[in-house]
Amino acid sequence: SFNSLNHDMTLPEFKFIWYMEYSHRMWGRAVGLAYILPAAYFWRRGWLSRPLKGRVLALCGLVCFQGLLGWYMVKSGLEEKPDSYDIPRVSQYRLAAHLGSALVLYSASLWTGLSLLLPRHKLPETKQLLRLRQFAHGTTALIFLTALSGAFVAGLDAGLVYNSFPKMGERWIPEDLLAFSPVLRNIFENPTTVQFDHRILGIASITAVTALYLFSRKIPLPQRTRMAVTSLLAVACLQ
């Protein structure tokens, strides 16, 4: 890897990137202990209900799976590829899987914690409320997909291909959008297509969040829910 990439790196620069990786691994292990040790203690004391035991086991399993995915991802960047002229990099597929697993773990942890700390609001199941809930679930899926597409951008260094917005270079739709064959390969392996998809998904996400906010203003909602929707819009705009 050193011969084909970063061969002019100095020792202090190498130490910086090494400590970044080392800190990430240590932090991941600390997170694992922060899950497993309290879970074992609470389990032994009998403080967990049966449904919560299943959820805690799933979360602890997901933590271990996340670490395994991280190792599997890094391994892909260290494999020798004598027939390839590409620079050494981790697989964009494994990077997306690692990020996706982390997002699921974080969301499930937050959901579990909030469901225990905050009582659930009992609202009348009106047609508007049902529609808002479905819209919120759809927006969540869209944001998740946008984040995963970001992992493909990072894995392929696709952000370096075009750095103008809203156009890509001089065109709205770049010429090499479907340069790979078969066509489906472009979505996951063509840097131009990956960046284009990420832009479209990002615009779609901010549009969906804004629409969700505007729709929520028409429905009588508890203060906590209204604050959550407003915070979502603020964070989406910041992002």
Disulfide bonds with the S-S distance in Angstrom:
none
